[in-house]
Structures are given as C-alpha cells and as structure tokens.
Amino acid sequence: ALRLQAGARGWLVRRRRVLARVARLQAGVRGWQARRQFKQQRRAALRLHALARGARSRRRVRFMRHLATVIQGLARGFLARRLRIPRLHAAATSIQAVVRARNDRFHQDVRQDAATRIQAAWRGFLAQN
C-alpha cells in the first residue's frame, strides 16, 4: 500500500509540474497575442490620426486661399475704382478669367490624382487586413 501511495504521489507531483509548464506556455502565447493586437490597434489609430491631420490641413489651406481671393478682390476693386480706368479693368478681368480657368483645370487634375492615390492606399490597406 505504501508503494502504491508513493507512486501516486510521484505521479501527482509530475502532473502538477507539467500543468505549471503548460500554464506558463499559455501565458506566454496570450501575452504575445495581446502585444500583437495592441500593435495593430496602435497602427490603425496612427493612420486615423494622420487622415484627420491631413483633412484639417487641407481645410485650413482652402480657407486661406479663400481669404486671399477675397483680399485680392477687394484690392482690385479699390484700385479699379480709384484709377477709374475701365479698359484696364476689362483687361484685368479677362486675364483673371484666363488664369482662373487654367488654375481650375490644374487643380482639378491635382484633386483627381490625390483622390486616386487615396483610393489606392485605402484599397491596399483593406487588402492587407
């Protein structure tokens, strides 16, 4: 009976050791998974922050351009009224129309290229995840 009890106690001790090793291994794997998930979430947050910063910057640039246009218009109006030279005003208006049309075409191309790049980046991101 003593040998049987000693054998059983030895088996229990070995079993506890194996279970402790298994628990340690599981804890290591869970830690690795948690670190990997945290890194993925951090990367996603950084991407979102970059998109938000870019949108804010584009909005600010758009507003500054609007202000510049308003100031230029006020200055041109002031000069035209002050100088009272209708032919010069007509020539300036036609030049402005040509320049604005050229700028609109250029900015449309830039916006199209930017939209294409954003779409490609987004599709690449979706393909990776």
C-alpha positions in Angstrom: 0.0 0.0 0.0 2.9 2.3 0.8 4.5 1.8 -2.6 1.2 2.4 -4.3 0.7 5.7 -2.3 4.3 6.8 -3.1 3.8 6.1 -6.8 0.5 8.0 -6.8 2.1 11.0 -5.0 5.0 11.0 -7.5 2.6 10.9 -10.4 0.6 13.8 -8.9 3.8 15.9 -8.4 4.9 15.2 -12.0 1.4 16.1 -13.3 1.4 19.4 -11.3 4.8 20.3 -12.9 3.5 19.6 -16.4 0.4 21.6 -15.7 2.5 24.5 -14.4 4.7 24.4 -17.6 1.6 24.3 -19.8 0.1 27.3 -17.9 3.4 29.2 -18.4 3.4 28.4 -22.1 -0.2 29.6 -22.4 0.5 32.8 -20.6 3.4 33.4 -23.0 1.2 32.9 -26.0 -1.5 35.1 -24.6 1.0 37.8 -23.9 2.3 37.6 -27.5 -1.2 37.8 -28.9 -2.0 40.8 -26.7 1.1 42.6 -27.8 0.4 41.9 -31.5 -3.2 43.1 -31.2 -2.0 46.2 -29.4 0.5 47.0 -32.2 -2.3 46.6 -34.8 -4.6 48.9 -32.9 -1.9 51.4 -32.5 -1.1 51.4 -36.2 -4.8 51.8 -37.0 -5.0 54.8 -34.6 -1.9 56.4 -36.1 -3.5 56.0 -39.6 -6.7 57.6 -38.4 -4.8 60.5 -36.8 -2.8 61.1 -39.9 -6.0 61.2 -42.0 -7.6 63.7 -39.6 -4.5 65.9 -39.6 -4.4 65.9 -43.4 -8.1 66.8 -43.6 -7.6 69.6 -41.1 -4.6 70.9 -43.0 -6.5 70.8 -46.3 -9.4 72.6 -44.8 -7.1 75.3 -43.4 -5.3 75.8 -46.8 -8.7 76.0 -48.5 -9.8 78.7 -46.1 -6.6 80.7 -46.5 -6.9 80.6 -50.3 -10.5 81.9 -49.9 -9.2 84.7 -47.7 -6.5 85.5 -50.3 -9.1 85.6 -53.0 -11.3 87.9 -51.0 -8.4 90.3 -50.2 -7.3 90.3 -53.8 -10.8 91.1 -55.0 -11.1 93.9 -52.5 -7.7 95.3 -53.6 -8.5 95.1 -57.3 -11.9 96.7 -56.7 -10.3 99.5 -54.7 -7.7 100.1 -57.4 -10.2 100.0 -60.2 -12.5 102.5 -58.5 -9.5 104.7 -57.6 -7.9 104.7 -61.0 -11.1 104.8 -62.9 -9.6 103.2 -66.0 -12.3 101.0 -67.5 -10.2 99.5 -70.2 -7.6 98.4 -67.7 -10.3 96.9 -65.6 -11.7 95.0 -68.6 -8.2 93.7 -69.5 -7.6 92.6 -65.9 -10.9 90.8 -65.8 -10.2 88.9 -69.0 -6.7 88.0 -67.7 -8.2 86.9 -64.4 -10.7 84.7 -66.2 -8.0 83.0 -68.2 -5.8 82.5 -65.2 -8.7 81.2 -63.1 -9.7 78.8 -65.9 -6.2 77.5 -66.1 -5.9 77.2 -62.3 -9.2 75.3 -62.2 -8.1 72.8 -64.8 -4.8 72.3 -62.9 -6.4 71.9 -59.5 -9.0 69.5 -60.9 -6.1 67.3 -62.2 -4.3 67.6 -58.8 -7.5 66.7 -56.9 -8.1 63.7 -59.3 -4.6 62.4 -58.7 -4.9 62.9 -55.0 -8.2 61.0 -54.9 -6.7 58.2 -57.0 -3.8 57.9 -54.6 -6.1 57.9 -51.5 -8.3 55.2 -53.1 -5.2 53.1 -53.9 -3.9 53.5 -50.4 -7.2 52.6 -48.9 -7.7 49.5 -51.1 -4.1 48.4 -50.2 -4.9 48.8 -46.5 -8.1 46.8 -47.0 -6.3 44.1 -48.9 -3.7 43.7 -46.1 -6.3 43.4 -43.4 
